[in-house]
Amino acid sequence: MAALNPIAVWHEEHVYFNQLLHLLQREVDVFHTGNRPNYELMFDIVSYLREYSDRFHHPREDEAFARLAKRCPHMELPLARLAQEHRVIAQSGERLLRQIDQILDGSYVPREEVEAAAATYLVYYGNHIAREEEDVLTLAAQHLGAEDWEAVKAAAPAGKDPLFGKETEERYRELRRQIAIEA
């Protein structure tokens, strides 16, 4: 998280993730029309969320949750649940990614299975972000200090955002274009 305003960075990442979840939901909704969703776009969305949020964003949040739980004992259980949801989101994302990858490789995967995996991922992730926005960010701003934010920053390896960073990686250019169209 940026040293200047880690809460703003945390919120901004949630905005980005919600944009991606909206695009993913739009593609899942194509199932109901009987048409083929854009599996390539779906793969890129879930790949990014698995690679970036599960590797960088969630470890930082887990550190913030642990530190916040020490200062706000009444939040210990809700924060533990949010940390647990990181694992559920990672597992459901990995399952969905495998299914989409199989489809892109030409294998048959029943739509119902992909739809169920996508629904699990979308519901968990969307609700998770909403709870953090409603219940955690304000408390973190009130109770975590500079030393805490340095520990939060150090909880994940240094890395640039391959989609929303200064330079979008080549593999995510089409996804970035889709986001711009939606905006």
Phi, psi and chi 1 to 4 in degrees:
 res  aa     phi    psi   chi1   chi2   chi3   chi4
   1 MET       -  146.3  -57.8 -132.7  165.9      -
   2 ALA   -65.1  145.6      -      -      -      -
   3 ALA   -69.7  -29.6      -      -      -      -
   4 LEU   -71.3  -48.8  -63.7  177.4      -      -
   5 ASN  -148.0   82.4 -168.5  -18.1      -      -
   6 PRO   -63.7  -30.2   18.2  -27.3      -      -
   7 ILE   -66.4  -41.9  -64.3  -64.1      -      -
   8 ALA   -64.0  -39.6      -      -      -      -
   9 VAL   -65.9  -44.1  171.7      -      -      -
  10 TRP   -58.4  -48.4 -164.2  -11.8      -      -
  11 HIS   -64.0  -43.2  171.4   71.6      -      -
  12 GLU   -60.3  -41.2 -177.5  178.2   49.7      -
  13 GLU   -63.0  -39.6  -72.7 -179.1  -16.9      -
  14 HIS   -61.0  -39.7  -75.5  167.2      -      -
  15 VAL   -60.4  -46.9  169.6      -      -      -
  16 TYR   -60.6  -46.5  -66.3  150.8      -      -
  17 PHE   -62.5  -39.7  -60.3  162.7      -      -
  18 ASN   -63.3  -37.5  -87.1  -36.0      -      -
  19 GLN   -59.5  -43.4  -71.3  175.8  -36.2      -
  20 LEU   -67.4  -40.6  -66.5  171.5      -      -
  21 LEU   -64.4  -36.0  -66.0  173.3      -      -
  22 HIS   -63.2  -45.3  172.5   75.4      -      -
  23 LEU   -62.1  -41.0  -77.1  172.8      -      -
  24 LEU   -63.8  -44.0 -178.5   59.4      -      -
  25 GLN   -60.6  -40.6 -178.7   64.5   62.5      -
  26 ARG   -59.3  -41.0 -171.3 -172.1   71.4 -165.5
  27 GLU   -70.5  -39.4  -68.3  -55.3  -41.3      -
  28 VAL   -63.2  -36.5  171.6      -      -      -
  29 ASP   -62.2  -22.9  -71.1  -15.1      -      -
  30 VAL   -62.3  -27.5  170.9      -      -      -
  31 PHE   -53.7  -36.5  -74.9  139.4      -      -
  32 HIS   -74.4  -12.8  -58.3  -70.1      -      -
  33 THR   -92.3  -10.0   67.8      -      -      -
  34 GLY    84.5    0.7      -      -      -      -
  35 ASN   -91.9  174.1  -65.7  -46.5      -      -
  36 ARG   -89.8  122.9 -178.5 -171.3 -171.9  -85.9
  37 PRO   -69.9  168.4   22.2  -27.3      -      -
  38 ASN   -82.4   88.1 -176.0  -21.5      -      -
  39 TYR   -63.8  -31.6  -73.0  113.7      -      -
  40 GLU   -63.3  -44.4  -66.7   81.4    2.0      -
  41 LEU   -64.7  -43.1 -177.5   63.1      -      -
  42 MET   -58.8  -43.4  -68.4  172.3   68.9      -
  43 PHE   -61.2  -44.9 -174.1   84.8      -      -
  44 ASP   -63.2  -40.7  -73.6  -13.5      -      -
  45 ILE   -61.3  -52.7  -68.6  167.4      -      -
  46 VAL   -68.9  -36.4 -179.9      -      -      -
  47 SER   -59.8  -47.6  -70.7      -      -      -
  48 TYR   -60.4  -49.2  168.2   80.2      -      -
  49 LEU   -61.8  -36.8  -71.2  170.0      -      -
  50 ARG   -68.8  -46.2  -71.0  -78.6  -62.5  125.2
  51 GLU   -74.0  -43.1  -68.9  170.6   16.8      -
  52 TYR   -88.7  -57.3 -176.2   76.5      -      -
  53 SER   -69.3  -39.7   70.6      -      -      -
  54 ASP   -72.2  -24.6  -69.9  -13.9      -      -
  55 ARG   -94.8  -33.1 -174.2  167.7  172.1 -144.2
  56 PHE  -115.3  -52.6  -62.5   99.4      -      -
  57 HIS   -68.7  -52.0 -178.8   83.7      -      -
  58 HIS   -66.0  -40.1  -70.0  158.9      -      -
  59 PRO   -61.0  -36.2  -27.0   35.9      -      -
  60 ARG   -66.3  -42.7  -68.2 -170.2  -50.0 -110.5
  61 GLU   -61.3  -42.8  -74.1 -177.3  -22.6      -
  62 ASP   -57.9  -40.6  -71.6  -19.1      -      -
  63 GLU   -65.9  -43.0 -179.3   65.4   25.7      -
  64 ALA   -62.3  -41.3      -      -      -      -
  65 PHE   -60.4  -46.5  -64.5  164.7      -      -
  66 ALA   -60.9  -42.8      -      -      -      -
  67 ARG   -70.1  -39.1  -70.4  172.8  172.0  -88.0
  68 LEU   -67.6  -37.7 -168.3   55.7      -      -
  69 ALA   -61.2  -33.2      -      -      -      -
  70 LYS   -68.7  -32.7  -70.4  177.1 -175.5  173.0
  71 ARG   -91.0  -22.9  -72.0  171.7 -178.5   76.4
  72 CYS  -130.2   76.5  -57.4      -      -      -
  73 PRO   -56.0  -28.3  -21.9   30.1      -      -
  74 HIS   -66.4  -15.0   70.2  -76.4      -      -
  75 MET  -100.4    2.9  -72.2  -64.3  -67.1      -
  76 GLU   -57.4  -49.4 -171.9  173.2  -11.5      -
  77 LEU   -66.7  -48.6 -176.7   56.6      -      -
  78 PRO   -59.1  -36.5  -23.4   31.8      -      -
  79 LEU   -70.0  -37.9  -69.2  165.2      -      -
  80 ALA   -62.8  -38.6      -      -      -      -
  81 ARG   -64.3  -41.6  -74.7 -175.2 -173.0  130.9
  82 LEU   -63.5  -40.1  -73.3  169.3      -      -
  83 ALA   -64.0  -39.6      -      -      -      -
  84 GLN   -63.1  -38.9  178.3 -173.3   31.6      -
  85 GLU   -61.8  -29.6  -73.2  176.1    7.0      -
  86 HIS   -58.2  -40.2  -72.9  161.3      -      -
  87 ARG   -69.7  -40.1  -65.8 -176.6  -67.4  -82.1
  88 VAL   -64.6  -44.0  173.3      -      -      -
  89 ILE   -61.6  -43.5  -69.9  165.9      -      -
  90 ALA   -62.1  -46.2      -      -      -      -
  91 GLN   -66.8  -43.6  -71.3  175.0   -3.9      -
  92 SER   -69.4  -34.7   64.6      -      -      -
  93 GLY   -65.2  -40.9      -      -      -      -
  94 GLU   -64.8  -41.1 -172.2   58.6   33.9      -
  95 ARG   -62.6  -46.1 -178.6  172.4   46.2 -106.8
  96 LEU   -63.9  -42.3  178.4   58.7      -      -
  97 LEU   -61.0  -42.8 -162.9   59.1      -      -
  98 ARG   -61.2  -43.0  -83.9 -166.3  -46.8  -91.3
  99 GLN   -63.4  -45.9  -70.7  173.6  -19.5      -
 100 ILE   -64.0  -41.0  -64.1  168.8      -      -
 101 ASP   -60.4  -41.9 -169.5   43.4      -      -
 102 GLN   -61.6  -42.6  -70.7  171.6  -22.9      -
 103 ILE   -62.4  -46.0  -68.8  166.5      -      -
 104 LEU   -64.7  -25.6  -69.0  172.3      -      -
 105 ASP   -84.4    0.9  -77.4  -15.7      -      -
 106 GLY    96.6    3.9      -      -      -      -
 107 SER   -81.8  155.5  -62.4      -      -      -
 108 TYR   -90.2  125.1  172.3   75.0      -      -
 109 VAL  -129.0  121.6  179.0      -      -      -
 110 PRO   -55.9  137.7  -22.7   32.2      -      -
 111 ARG   -55.6  -37.2  -80.8 -171.9  171.1 -166.2
 112 GLU   -60.4  -36.7  -62.1   80.9   22.0      -
 113 GLU   -69.3  -42.2  -70.8 -178.2   21.7      -
 114 VAL   -66.9  -42.4  177.9      -      -      -
 115 GLU   -62.7  -41.7 -172.1  175.0   22.2      -
 116 ALA   -65.9  -43.7      -      -      -      -
 117 ALA   -64.2  -42.0      -      -      -      -
 118 ALA   -65.7  -41.1      -      -      -      -
 119 ALA   -62.5  -43.6      -      -      -      -
 120 THR   -59.0  -48.1  -60.1      -      -      -
 121 TYR   -61.8  -49.1 -170.7   67.1      -      -
 122 LEU   -64.0  -44.7  -73.2  162.7      -      -
 123 VAL   -67.2  -47.9  167.9      -      -      -
 124 TYR   -60.7  -48.1 -101.6   95.4      -      -
 125 TYR   -65.8  -47.4 -142.6  141.7      -      -
 126 GLY   -61.4  -46.0      -      -      -      -
 127 ASN   -65.4  -37.5  -71.4  -21.0      -      -
 128 HIS   -60.6  -49.8  176.8   82.8      -      -
 129 ILE   -61.2  -44.0  -70.4  171.3      -      -
 130 ALA   -59.7  -43.6      -      -      -      -
 131 ARG   -64.8  -41.0  -90.6 -163.9  -54.3  -73.7
 132 GLU   -63.0  -44.4  -73.3  179.2   -0.8      -
 133 GLU   -61.7  -42.7  -71.1  -73.2  -39.1      -
 134 GLU   -78.5  -39.7  -66.6  168.6   12.2      -
 135 ASP  -108.1  -22.1  -59.3  -22.6      -      -
 136 VAL  -112.8  -43.5  177.9      -      -      -
 137 LEU   -59.1  -44.2  -93.3   63.9      -      -
 138 THR   -63.7  -44.2  -58.8      -      -      -
 139 LEU   -62.9  -41.1  -78.2  176.3      -      -
 140 ALA   -62.7  -41.3      -      -      -      -
 141 ALA   -62.9  -34.8      -      -      -      -
 142 GLN   -79.9  -33.9  -66.8  169.1  -11.7      -
 143 HIS  -112.1  -12.8  -64.2  -77.8      -      -
 144 LEU  -102.9  136.1  -61.8 -177.6      -      -
 145 GLY  -105.6 -174.6      -      -      -      -
 146 ALA   -57.2  -41.1      -      -      -      -
 147 GLU   -63.6  -40.5 -177.9 -179.9  -51.8      -
 148 ASP   -62.4  -45.2  -63.1  -50.9      -      -
 149 TRP   -66.8  -31.6  -69.2  116.8      -      -
 150 GLU   -65.4  -40.6  -76.9  -58.2  -44.9      -
 151 ALA   -66.3  -38.2      -      -      -      -
 152 VAL   -62.3  -46.7  166.7      -      -      -
 153 LYS   -60.4  -39.8 -177.8  179.0  177.3 -178.6
 154 ALA   -76.1  -10.3      -      -      -      -
 155 ALA   -72.5  -13.4      -      -      -      -
 156 ALA  -129.0  152.3      -      -      -      -
 157 PRO   -64.0  153.5   20.5  -27.6      -      -
 158 ALA   -67.7  138.6      -      -      -      -
 159 GLY  -172.6  156.0      -      -      -      -
 160 LYS   -97.7  153.6   63.6 -179.5 -179.0  136.6
 161 ASP   -76.3  115.8 -173.8  -31.6      -      -
 162 PRO   -74.4   -9.7   28.2  -34.3      -      -
 163 LEU  -114.1  -49.7  175.9   60.4      -      -
 164 PHE  -102.1    3.2  -65.3  104.4      -      -
 165 GLY   -74.3 -172.8      -      -      -      -
 166 LYS   -60.1  -38.3  -69.2 -179.2 -177.9  178.4
 167 GLU  -126.2  119.7  -67.8 -176.8   28.8      -
 168 THR   -75.3  131.1  -59.0      -      -      -
 169 GLU   -64.6  149.4  -73.4 -176.4    7.7      -
 170 GLU   -50.8  -44.3 -178.7   64.4   33.8      -
 171 ARG   -64.4  -18.9   70.4  177.7  -77.1 -157.7
 172 TYR  -106.8    9.7  -68.2  120.2      -      -
 173 ARG   -62.1  -42.1  -70.2 -157.8 -164.8  -76.7
 174 GLU   -66.1  -40.1  176.9   58.0   23.6      -
 175 LEU   -62.9  -42.9  178.8   53.8      -      -
 176 ARG   -61.8  -38.7 -176.3   69.7 -176.1 -176.0
 177 ARG   -63.6  -42.6 -169.8 -179.4   76.2   70.6
 178 GLN   -62.9  -38.6  -72.9  -66.3  -37.7      -
 179 ILE   -64.0  -42.7  -68.2  165.9      -      -
 180 ALA   -63.1  -38.2      -      -      -      -
 181 ILE   -64.1  -40.2  -69.9  169.9      -      -
 182 GLU   -70.2  -29.0  -69.9  -71.4  -46.2      -
 183 ALA   -68.2      -      -      -      -      -
